[in-house]
Amino acid sequence: MAFFPPFVGPRAAFADLVARYGLIDCAQRIARPTTAPVIRVREDGESLAEWRWEELFDAWWSTSHAMQRLRDDPDCADEERAAARDFNAPGIKPKLVFDPAEDVAGPYLNTGARPKVAILREQGVNGQIEMAWGFDRAGFEAVDVHMSDLIAGRIGLEGFKGIAACGGFSYGDVLGAGRGWATSILERPALREMFAAFFAREDAFALGVCNGCQMLSQLKPIIPGAAHWPRFLRNRSEQFEARLGLVEVVESPSLFLRGMAGSRIPVAVSHGEGRAEFSGTLDRPAARVSLRHVEPDGSVATRYPANPNGSTDGIAGLTSDEGRVTILMPHPERTLRTANLSWAPREWGEPQSSGDSPWLRMFRNARVWVG
């Protein structure tokens, strides 16, 4: 049985620590929070000093902003400063259209059947453990499969219901975003045929995240229904982006995202080459977008840092026409527990909750699809 300590607010928790270690005489309340964009210093009711929020922000941010404009894309630096300077910014506003505590895969867990999923990795990939945990929790048997295993013929893809290409830095990304990984498949006839046969199976699925997303996007010539997918280029900010982002699940055929469309969910972002670029003017409208970066009000994020990479229409994920192959730039597998999120609504982590984040639904959806 899981043990959940009683929820204690931060003020009460701090007061408890002060009392426990005999620090009451050392701890004094010197201020109280305010919703006004003004900081005031008073003594016995007399105002000694007063600063507007903008004054203090500019003093604090000016040096960092100047450095950022020289180091990064200057427009991104300006947009981030403007976003941070907005005193009335609403922050991250999640919205769910489903109950994350509901285990839709529950009925399949009792059957004893655990379909195999190949957790695919290459030199430099580092996200296989979280990915394996998600599939294992949803009722799959996650199997570690290195590309060297496939190249040497020690293992094939015939016995797997799914493959998951994980995040990281295949070949150190020196050959471009996932290009080296994809080339190792496309330029080996036997390997290319193996993957093409797998993608053609109507009873099989594939998921690519971050580096795996970049890699699968370059395998689109052998993935049915993926001809319109983009390639992923260096972020507009000219920097590796690691932050908590807000994405909206878009209505799409993706088997992973069934029943989730319309939800806006925080997710880990961690990539240097996530900007989607389409090869033709007709490709973007035809692409099956499944995930996009949004502002707190749900509008498409066009400015940095809400749109961390500069992708048109905030594109963060796509799927094939049939929905069996899905590629995502953010990392849902890193945020499968509420505790994995740097911030989440309080009700997601209350003692009576399961502690599962909404992203676990993706993996459970895959188990339901397999049946």
C-alpha positions in Angstrom: 0.0 0.0 0.0 1.4 3.4 -1.0 2.0 5.9 1.9 1.1 9.5 1.3 2.1 12.0 4.0 -0.6 14.6 4.8 -0.5 17.6 2.6 1.1 20.6 4.4 1.2 24.1 2.9 4.7 25.7 2.5 4.1 28.3 5.2 3.1 25.6 7.8 6.0 23.4 6.7 8.5 26.2 7.1 7.1 27.1 10.5 7.4 23.4 11.6 11.1 23.3 10.5 11.8 26.5 12.4 10.2 25.2 15.6 11.8 21.7 15.3 15.3 23.1 15.2 14.8 25.9 17.8 15.2 28.8 15.4 12.1 30.8 16.4 14.3 33.6 17.7 16.2 33.7 14.4 13.2 33.8 12.1 11.2 36.9 11.7 8.5 37.7 9.2 9.7 40.8 7.3 7.2 41.0 4.5 4.0 39.8 3.1 3.0 39.0 -0.5 0.9 41.4 -2.5 -0.9 41.3 -5.8 0.0 44.9 -6.5 2.9 45.6 -9.0 4.6 47.7 -6.3 7.2 46.8 -3.6 7.0 49.0 -0.5 9.2 49.2 2.6 7.5 50.6 5.7 8.3 51.1 9.3 5.6 51.7 11.8 3.2 52.5 9.0 5.5 55.1 7.4 6.6 54.5 3.8 10.4 54.5 3.6 10.8 53.4 -0.1 8.7 52.2 -3.0 9.6 50.7 -6.4 7.4 49.7 -9.3 7.7 46.1 -10.5 9.1 47.3 -13.8 11.9 49.2 -12.2 13.1 46.2 -10.1 12.7 43.8 -13.0 14.7 46.0 -15.4 17.5 46.3 -12.8 17.6 42.6 -12.2 17.2 41.4 -15.9 19.2 44.1 -17.8 22.6 42.4 -17.7 21.2 38.9 -18.6 19.2 40.4 -21.4 22.2 42.2 -22.9 24.3 39.0 -22.8 21.4 36.9 -24.2 21.0 39.3 -27.2 24.7 38.9 -28.0 24.8 35.1 -27.5 21.4 34.0 -28.8 18.9 35.1 -31.3 18.3 38.8 -30.3 14.6 38.7 -31.2 14.1 35.7 -28.9 16.0 37.5 -26.1 13.6 40.4 -26.5 10.5 38.2 -26.5 11.6 36.3 -23.4 12.2 39.6 -21.6 8.8 40.9 -22.6 7.1 37.7 -21.4 9.0 37.7 -18.0 8.3 41.4 -17.5 4.5 41.0 -17.8 3.4 41.2 -14.2 -0.1 40.0 -15.1 1.1 36.9 -17.1 -1.2 34.0 -16.2 1.5 31.4 -16.1 0.9 27.8 -17.1 -2.8 26.9 -17.2 -3.4 23.2 -17.7 -6.7 21.9 -18.9 -7.7 18.2 -19.0 -10.6 16.6 -20.9 -10.0 13.2 -19.2 -9.2 11.8 -15.8 -5.5 10.9 -15.6 -6.1 8.5 -12.7 -8.3 6.3 -14.9 -6.4 3.3 -16.1 -8.0 2.5 -19.4 -5.5 -0.3 -19.8 -6.6 -1.9 -16.6 -8.7 -4.7 -18.1 -5.7 -5.9 -20.2 -3.4 -6.0 -17.2 -5.3 -8.9 -15.7 -5.0 -11.1 -18.8 -1.3 -11.9 -18.2 -0.4 -11.0 -21.8 2.4 -8.4 -22.1 3.0 -7.5 -25.7 6.7 -6.7 -26.5 7.9 -3.2 -27.3 11.4 -2.6 -28.5 13.0 0.3 -26.7 15.2 1.4 -29.5 18.5 3.3 -28.9 21.7 4.2 -30.5 25.1 5.5 -29.4 24.4 8.7 -27.4 20.7 8.0 -26.7 19.9 8.4 -23.0 16.1 8.3 -22.5 15.5 4.6 -22.7 14.9 4.0 -18.9 11.9 6.4 -18.6 10.5 5.2 -21.9 10.7 1.5 -20.8 9.1 2.4 -17.5 6.1 4.0 -19.2 5.4 1.0 -21.4 6.0 -1.4 -18.6 3.5 0.4 -16.3 0.9 0.3 -19.1 1.2 -3.5 -19.4 3.9 -4.1 -22.1 7.1 -6.0 -21.9 9.8 -3.4 -22.6 12.9 -4.9 -24.3 16.2 -3.0 -24.6 17.2 -3.1 -28.3 20.4 -1.4 -29.4 20.9 -0.6 -33.1 24.0 -2.8 -32.9 21.8 -5.8 -32.0 19.7 -5.2 -35.2 22.8 -4.6 -37.4 24.5 -7.8 -36.2 21.3 -9.8 -36.6 21.2 -10.8 -32.9 17.5 -9.6 -32.8 14.8 -8.7 -35.3 11.6 -6.6 -35.1 9.2 -9.5 -36.1 8.3 -10.3 -32.5 7.5 -6.8 -31.4 4.1 -5.0 -31.4 5.8 -1.6 -31.1 9.1 0.2 -31.2 9.9 3.4 -29.3 12.9 5.5 -30.5 14.2 7.3 -27.5 15.6 10.8 -26.9 19.3 11.8 -26.5 22.1 12.7 -28.9 22.7 9.9 -31.4 26.2 10.3 -32.8 26.5 13.4 -30.6 24.1 15.1 -33.1 27.3 16.1 -35.1 25.6 14.7 -38.2 22.4 16.7 -37.6 19.2 16.0 -35.8 18.9 12.2 -35.9 20.3 12.1 -39.4 23.1 9.7 -38.5 20.7 7.3 -36.8 18.3 7.4 -39.8 21.2 6.9 -42.3 22.4 3.8 -40.4 19.0 2.3 -41.3 18.4 3.7 -44.8 21.9 2.9 -46.1 21.8 -0.8 -45.0 19.5 -2.7 -47.3 18.7 -5.5 -44.8 17.9 -3.0 -42.0 15.9 -0.8 -44.3 13.8 -3.7 -45.4 13.3 -4.8 -41.8 12.0 -1.4 -40.7 9.9 -1.0 -43.8 8.3 -4.3 -43.2 7.6 -3.3 -39.6 6.0 0.0 -40.5 3.8 -1.7 -43.1 2.3 -4.0 -40.4 -1.2 -3.0 -39.5 -0.8 -4.6 -36.1 2.3 -2.6 -35.1 3.0 0.9 -33.8 6.0 3.2 -33.4 6.7 6.2 -31.2 9.7 8.6 -31.6 10.5 11.2 -29.0 13.0 14.1 -29.4 16.1 12.5 -31.1 13.9 9.5 -31.9 11.4 12.0 -33.4 14.1 13.5 -35.6 15.3 10.1 -36.6 11.8 8.8 -37.5 11.0 12.0 -39.4 13.9 11.1 -41.8 12.6 7.6 -42.2 9.4 8.9 -43.8 10.1 7.4 -47.2 9.5 3.9 -45.6 6.7 4.9 -43.2 3.2 4.8 -44.8 1.2 8.0 -44.4 4.3 10.1 -43.3 5.2 11.7 -46.6 4.3 15.2 -45.4 6.3 15.1 -42.2 8.9 17.9 -41.7 12.5 17.7 -40.8 13.8 19.3 -37.6 16.4 22.1 -37.6 18.2 24.2 -35.1 16.1 26.1 -32.6 15.3 29.7 -33.6 16.8 30.8 -30.3 20.2 29.3 -31.3 20.3 27.5 -28.0 19.5 24.1 -26.5 16.1 24.6 -24.8 15.4 22.8 -21.5 12.3 24.1 -19.8 8.7 23.2 -18.8 6.4 23.9 -21.7 2.7 23.9 -22.3 1.3 21.8 -25.2 -2.1 21.1 -26.5 -3.2 17.7 -27.8 -4.7 18.3 -31.2 -7.4 16.1 -32.7 -5.5 13.5 -34.9 -5.6 9.8 -35.7 -2.7 9.1 -33.3 -3.4 5.9 -31.3 -1.3 7.3 -28.4 -3.4 10.4 -28.0 -7.0 9.0 -28.2 -9.4 10.8 -25.9 -6.9 13.5 -25.0 -7.6 16.1 -27.7 -8.3 19.5 -26.3 -6.1 18.9 -23.2 -3.4 21.4 -22.4 -0.6 19.7 -20.4 2.8 20.8 -19.1 5.6 18.7 -20.5 9.4 18.6 -20.3 11.1 20.3 -23.3 14.8 19.3 -24.0 16.2 19.8 -27.5 18.5 21.9 -29.6 17.0 21.0 -33.0 13.3 21.1 -32.7 12.2 23.6 -35.3 9.9 21.9 -37.9 10.6 22.8 -41.5 8.5 21.5 -44.4 9.9 20.8 -47.8 6.9 22.0 -49.8 4.1 24.6 -49.4 1.5 21.8 -49.5 3.2 19.6 -46.9 2.3 21.7 -43.8 -1.5 21.7 -44.4 -1.4 17.9 -45.2 0.7 17.0 -42.2 -1.1 15.2 -39.4 -0.3 17.5 -36.4 -0.9 15.9 -33.1 0.7 18.3 -30.6 1.5 22.0 -30.5 2.9 24.6 -28.2 0.3 27.0 -26.8 -0.1 30.0 -24.7 -2.0 29.7 -21.4 -5.3 30.7 -23.1 -4.9 27.9 -25.6 -3.9 30.1 -28.6 -1.0 28.8 -30.7 2.3 29.9 -29.3 4.2 32.0 -31.9 6.6 33.8 -29.6 9.6 32.6 -27.5 9.8 31.0 -25.0 6.2 29.6 -25.1 7.2 28.4 -28.6 10.7 27.2 -27.6 12.0 26.3 -31.1 10.3 28.6 -33.6 8.2 25.9 -35.3 5.4 27.2 -37.5 2.0 26.9 -35.8 3.7 25.8 -32.7 4.1 22.2 -34.1 5.4 19.9 -31.4 4.3 16.5 -32.7 2.8 14.7 -35.7 1.4 11.3 -36.6 1.0 9.2 -39.7 -2.3 9.1 -41.6 -3.4 5.9 -39.9 -2.1 7.1 -36.5 0.2 4.1 -35.9 3.4 6.1 -36.0 3.7 9.2 -33.8 6.6 11.6 -33.4 6.9 14.1 -30.6 9.6 16.7 -29.8 8.8 17.2 -26.1 9.4 14.5 -23.5 6.1 13.0 -22.1 8.1 10.0 -20.9 10.0 12.2 -18.5 6.9 13.4 -16.8 4.8 10.3 -16.2 4.5 11.1 -12.5 3.3 14.4 -11.1 6.5 14.5 -9.1 8.5 14.6 -12.3 7.0 17.9 -13.2 8.8 21.0 -11.9 5.3 22.5 -11.4 1.8 21.0 -11.5 -1.6 21.9 -10.2 -1.8 21.0 -6.5 -4.8 18.7 -7.0 -2.6 16.5 -9.3 -0.4 15.6 -6.3 -2.8 15.4 -3.4 -2.6 12.3 -1.2 -5.8 10.8 -2.6 -4.5 10.9 -6.2 -2.6 8.1 -7.9 0.4 10.4 -8.6 0.2 9.6 -12.3 0.5 12.5 -14.6 -1.8 12.9 -17.6 1.0 11.7 -19.9 0.7 8.1 -18.7 -2.5 7.9 -20.7 -0.4 7.8 -23.9 1.1 4.5 -23.0 -2.2 3.1 -21.7 -3.8 4.1 -25.0 -1.2 2.1 -26.8 -2.0 -1.0 -24.7 -5.7 -0.6 -25.4 -5.0 -0.3 -29.1 -3.0 -3.6 -29.1 -5.9 -5.3 -27.3 
